[in-house]
Amino acid sequence: MSEQEILSISKKMFYGGFVFLPWLWLVNWIYFNPVLKQRPGLSKKIHFYVKWSFIGASVWAVLLAIWIIIFQTNRIKWGYKIDGFYVYVPKG
């Protein structure tokens, strides 16, 4: 791939991560990190998008883990009203 194609794809995946698709950050880092190591002369913009994609994916994973821990430890304490968030009870 040319440098412009790499920059375009990396940029789209970086900004796509902000549109509630944070797994794109992880895919961006997994795919382009080896490319950056094989071709050290690539643009600093590509390095920026790949590095911050990894940071964004890491922060997202930590926040998700924190939410899972809080939810699992407090689910019973919050009572039946919280069931609407994770259980669909059909009416009728």
N, C-alpha and C positions, 0 to 999 in steps of 0.2 A: 504494500500500500504506500501511496505517497504521503508526505508529511501533512499536506492539506486534508487528505481523507482521514488520516488519524486524528487530526485536530478537530475536524467537523464531527466525527463520531463520538470522540471523547467529550466534546462540549455538549452535544445533544444528550448523552447519557448522564452527564453531570447535572444539567438543568432538569432532566427528567426525574432525577432523584428527589427534587423538591416538590414534584407533583404527586406526592403520596406513593411513589414507587422507589423507595430507598434501596431495594435490591439491585436497582440499576447501578448504584454507586459501587456495590460489591462486584458486580459483573464488570464494570469499567476498570476497576483496579485489577481484578484477576486477569482480564484480557490484555490490558495495556502495560502492566508492570513489567512482564518479560520483554515486551517490545522496547520499553525504555532502557532496559539493561543491555539488549542486543544492539541498539542504535543510540549511543550516548549523545550524538549531536543533534537530537531533536529539539524542537522549540521549547522554551521555558513555559509557554502557555499550556502545552500538553502535560508537562510535569506538574503544573499547578492543578489542572483538572483531575489528574490521576491521584495526586497526593490528597487533595481535599475530598475526593470521592471515598478514599479509604477512611479518612477521618470522619466523614459524615456517616458512613456505614457502621463504623465502630460506635459512634455516639448513639445511633439509632438502635443498635443491638443492645447496648447497655440500658437504654431507656425501656426497651421492650422487656428485657429481663427483670428490671425493677418493677415494671407494671405487673408482670406475671407473678412475681413473688408477693407483691402487695395484694393482688387479687386472690391468690390461692390461700394466703394466710388469713384474710379478713372476710372471705366470702360468707362464711357461716354467721359471723358477727353482724354483717350488714343486713341479714334477714332476707325475707322472701321478695322484697321489692327489687332487689338487685337481679333477681332471676330473669327479668325482662331483657337484660343485656346479653344473656348467653343462652337462653332457652326460649324457643318459640312455642307458645301455648295457643293452639288454634281455638278460636271462639266457635261455640255452637255445638 
